[in-house]
Amino acid sequence: MSSRPAPLIPPRLRAFLGRVPLLVPTVRFVRKLSSNDRNLLIALVVVTLLIGILDAQVSAYWFSPSLLILVTLMGGLQLRLRSLAILLCAVALSLSYTGAIRGVEAVGPGLLITMGFTAVLAWLMARTRGKLGVQGLRGDAMLLELRDRLKRQSELPPLPKEWGSKVVLKQAGGSSFGGDFVVSMREGDHVEIAVVDVSGKGVDAGTRALMLSGTFGGLLGSVRDFLAACNTYLHRQLGDEGFVTAVHVTLDLSTGEYKITSAGHPPVVKFDAGTGTWRVSTAKGVVLGVVPDLHCEADSGVLRKGDALMLFTDGLIEQPGRDIDAGLDRLLGEAERLLPSGFRDRARQLVQSMTSGHNDDCALILIWRP
């Protein structure tokens, strides 16, 4: 006489599930989910319940309840918030079944604390992704794409062999995002460069810098008065999100003529190869977005063979407890010591020398005529 095959769900678990009052509404909710979310949720719930069954019925060594930590983390990365809630209920159900069959000591306080911490972490991850409207690691991928785009935008356009350029960006705390950025364009022999500093530092200022870099990059080369257009845009924005400073340089590569306009930004300095000294530009103006009509006092000149222009942000010369003029004097002293031996090779060393001992966003741009 052949024996009946063992039921897929043990009688004890079937009786246990029958006492769960939310089981029918949960099934109805699962049917309403999108196909991808529903399929993944069903798969994770099945794995969760199987772990509980196999742990209680087969082997606690091979099917330890700690495997539920991985399942919970997977749910936090991939599931929507409501689906994750169902998965967490299944995890609690699986742990309860294990405790009911193998005794309370099988699910000790250490495992429960770890599972509770993991559940909170998964819930926070799912809630953050829910606000972004993305699944999995797509949100991180989007930030990486934005970071790479910002870095590419900060690169100066290729210049003729008669010219040289170098850009050094250093973000606070080693972050990939910061409040300092560079936008530039070249059309024939006409080059425009803008260095912008958003108040704050590191990631806190990085999100606003990402937004403004696209706007300012679109305005550069499209309007006659770049800083005035940026000021108008910022003045229209609602809310007080801090100040923005910028310096704008236009350069004619055929003649070396340049024009500098500044809006509350540290001054541009020029290296005069004839005298071997650095001269501070007189260009100045109010920070962007404060007044409706921006008025800037421009400075102009000519770059001859061996001359150079150096643009930078205040993170390079500001130090806590020290006057900004003292920082500017120190920068010029370091520039006289380092840069004459090679603008391209010494630019990063100059930034490292100026920023040692403090943590702030900074940017340095050098343009020279060999």
ABEGO torsion letter per residue (X at the ends): XBBBBBBABBAAAAAAAAABAAAAAAAAAAAABBAAAAAAAAAAAAAAAAAAAAAAAABAAABBAAAAAAAAAAAAAABBAAAAAAAAAAAAAAAAAAAAAAEAAABBAAAAAAAAAAAAAAAAAAAAAAAAGBBEAAAAAAAAAAAAAAAAAABBBBBBAABBBBBBBBBBGGBABBABBBBBBBBEABBBBBBBBBBEBEAAAAAAAAAAAAAAAAABGABABAAAAAAAAAAABBEBAEBBBBBBBBBBAAAGBBBBBBBGBBBBBBBBAAAGBBBBBABBBBBBGABABBBBBBBBEBBBBGBBBBBBBAAAABBBGBBAAAAAAAAAAAAAAAAAAEAAAAAAAAAAAAABGBBBBBBBBBBBBX
